[in-house]
Amino acid sequence: MIELPEKVKYIINTIAKAGYEAYAVGGCIRDSILGRTPDDWDITTSASPGQIKALFRRTVDTGIRHGTVTVMREGEGFEVTTYRIDGEYEDGRHPREVTFTSSLLEDLRRRDFTINAMAYNEEAGLVDAFGGVKDINAGIIRCVGSPAERFSEDALRIMRAVRFSAQLGYRIEEETAAAIRRLSPSLKNISAERIQTELVKLLVSDHPDYLGTAYETGITGAVLPEFDICMETPQNNPHHCCSVGAHILRALREVRPHRALRLAMLFHDMGKPECLSTDENGVSHFYGHQEASEKLAAQILRRLKFDNDTIALVKKLVRYHDRPIEPTYRGVRRAMMKTGEEVFPLLLEVKRADLLAQSLYQREEKERSLSQVGVIYREILEKKQCVSLRSLAVNGSDLIREAGMKPGRELGETLGELLNLVVDNPDCNTREILLERARNMVKNT
């Protein structure tokens, strides 16, 4: 059952009363059929952009050259696009020109996948000329018409096929998959920003391990070749039971769909291939892979134009993912101080996902230790013990005013020493004790 929001009904009915056709179209129809709440509602119409602008009081020319006008309704925007036929694609993304048409079917024919090529309004009902419902019921991602043509028009559709597959748990139809394998190198012509968007959507989907499908069809070879090397790097080590890449895929499944966490699991072992060594017993080792993985993560995230905050967070999670945390109060407080109070709980999730993606070797021992760290962490929070300068009982102004210190590097170093004292001895986190310690430090310099 497709239930149009009132604002969408108003726009469609307003256009229809003026003598034109209008339908909700694309992903909103797919999601409605699936019982999901659409993120947005797009409308397609036989009316021209100028005619749409004449019908509504508030509009924005968001893509007027390609027939799109955003109609504003009570502060919410709805894209209304004229039926069109795309001309030749000159850059693997945009058509050189578009031709407006009076045919809904011609407009639907240019769309990427059958599940996205359906339209609906309350008068005509569902328009499904290319078998979208059939493919939804069968769990299939299939191109509308010729897959080679669709992917040649916009190469990003190659990644979108795998992304939709991951989001919906669908398989990619054979002819569509064959075209992906043949044309995946063309993804090298797509901007880093668009690749980033599709990669993140895949990673935070219900099936992030479908990144393996991206590997099998050549997609990662074009956009993430470092992952291909991981897939081809075995781990002859009792702690592991599969290649580096297969372990990464398992780890992605074991962590919740949080953007930074999924990115951290993607990169946490990516530096292993360059750190591989084999001992006299044929056992693989990956000494220094944390640092190598952190470096690679930073390089790739910058290449894909991620923001600095994301890069910094993912780097930190990768850096500390394999460093042991002593399951004692002091050990946990020290780990919290190093990683930061906000990052530490995320690190525990990374560590658990990494553990669950390993072999069963020493599994109980590892789980027991990590669980104990979690218990201690929660008790530290409950007791509000200090692990950062933010919760230290004194600050720089206190030391200047009451311990006679001057602004500068020495002041920062003193605060660091006081924090170290408190992390090891929580009862020392009082103004009296810390100011006395600071005064003694000043006297001894």
Sequence and secondary structure as in RCSB ss.txt:
>XXXX:A:sequence
MIELPEKVKYIINTIAKAGYEAYAVGGCIRDSILGRTPDDWDITTSASPGQIKALFRRTVDTGIRHGTVTVMREG
EGFEVTTYRIDGEYEDGRHPREVTFTSSLLEDLRRRDFTINAMAYNEEAGLVDAFGGVKDINAGIIRCVGSPAER
FSEDALRIMRAVRFSAQLGYRIEEETAAAIRRLSPSLKNISAERIQTELVKLLVSDHPDYLGTAYETGITGAVLP
EFDICMETPQNNPHHCCSVGAHILRALREVRPHRALRLAMLFHDMGKPECLSTDENGVSHFYGHQEASEKLAAQI
LRRLKFDNDTIALVKKLVRYHDRPIEPTYRGVRRAMMKTGEEVFPLLLEVKRADLLAQSLYQREEKERSLSQVGV
IYREILEKKQCVSLRSLAVNGSDLIREAGMKPGRELGETLGELLNLVVDNPDCNTREILLERARNMVKNT
>XXXX:A:secstr
     HHHHHHHHHHHHTT  EEEETHHHHHHHTT   S  EEEESS HHHHHHH SSEEEEEGGGTEEEEEETT
EEEEEEE EEE  BSSSSSBS EEE S HHHHHHTSSBGGG  EEETTTEEE TT HHHHHHHTEE BSS HHHH
HHH THHHHHHHHHHHHHT EE HHHHHHHHHHGGGGGGS HHHHHHHHHHHHTSS GGGHHHHHHTTHHHHH H
HHHHHHT    STT SS HHHHHHHHHHTS S HHHHHHHHHTTTTHHHH EE TTS EE TTHHHHHHHHHHHH
HHHTT  HHHHHHHHHHHHHTTS   SSHHHHHHHHHHH TTTHHHHHHHHHHHHHTS STTHHHHHHHHHHHHH
HHHHHHHHT   SGGGSS  HHHHHHHS   SSHHHHHHHHHHHHHHHH GGG SHHHHHHHHHHHHHT 
